[in-house]
Amino acid sequence: MRRYLRRLYLSARNLWRRARREHSTPREVGWSVAVGVFSGCTPFLGLHMWIALALATIFRLNRLWAFIGSRISSNIIFVWIAFAEIELAHRARSGAWARLAPRDALANGRQLFGDWLVGAAGAGLVLGAVFGIVAYFSARRWELSRHKPGGPRPPSLGSRPSAPPEPTS
């Protein structure tokens, strides 16, 4: 039993490492998060993760970051996203706001599905762009902080950093 658990642990750890490194340049991380957030804004409840994974696979992006981006659609936030999408698309289509309260957005989503779908495209693009840009700059900063050539290295195990060598004449 221990051998099986150990093998399962090593397999999961290897899968996690591969997922983190898959298409992981800052640009790809930014696009992955943007695609994930876009898919999280769609009105297809329960399918956000699968849409994000499919789009990331098709566009050869990082599936882990796309999955994380799709989590924008958590239960509390998704109601507000759906409300905003329906209201904005209804306003653009008819020139008036829909008579809808945020708590009723999901209940009336079927009657206003066309508005919801159009609004999801617009809101998904905007939110995806915002979160994708933030992810890009965060990943870029992380990458630069990890790979500074010639920069000081952190001390190991509490020892003091050594002084740079004296120039010789």
Salt bridges, closest charged atoms under 4 A:
GLU22 OE2 - ARG63 NH2 2.53
GLU28 OE2 - HIS23 ND1 3.65
ASP115 OD2 - HIS90 ND1 2.90
ASP115 OD1 - ARG93 NE 2.75
